[in-house]
Amino acid sequence: MSKEQAMMHMLESAAKMQWNIAMILEAKTVEAEKARNWIINHVGMQAFEQNEDQLKKPLEIHEQLVEMLEGLTRVQTGLCNNMKALLEADEGSEGGMGGMFGDGMGGEDFST
């Protein structure tokens, strides 16, 4: 496998991971919206024995969401660092990325 092909595979993999992360975030958004609607409609003051309990439950939910977002942020940071390393490694050759995208001005055919 040539260096150009390896770089293309890395770029395709990074794009697929970004897509999957976007799908995770979309699913979490839908899940959070459903939970919010259920809580608004079914959980009232009478569901909690003390005011402390009324505060603890939402804080637990928010803590879980923050942990999930921190994990996704770490994944994104890792992807970003990998892409920076890839781009910096080829920066000096033929305008970056080894000229694999052509000069960027013409009508190259990338369908193959």
ABEGO torsion letter per residue (X at the ends): XBAAAAAAAAAAAAAAAAAAAAAAAAAAAAAAAAAAAAAAAABBAAABABAAAAAAAAAAAAAAAAAAAAAAAAAAAAAAAAAAAAAAAAAABGGEGGGAAEAGABBBBAAX
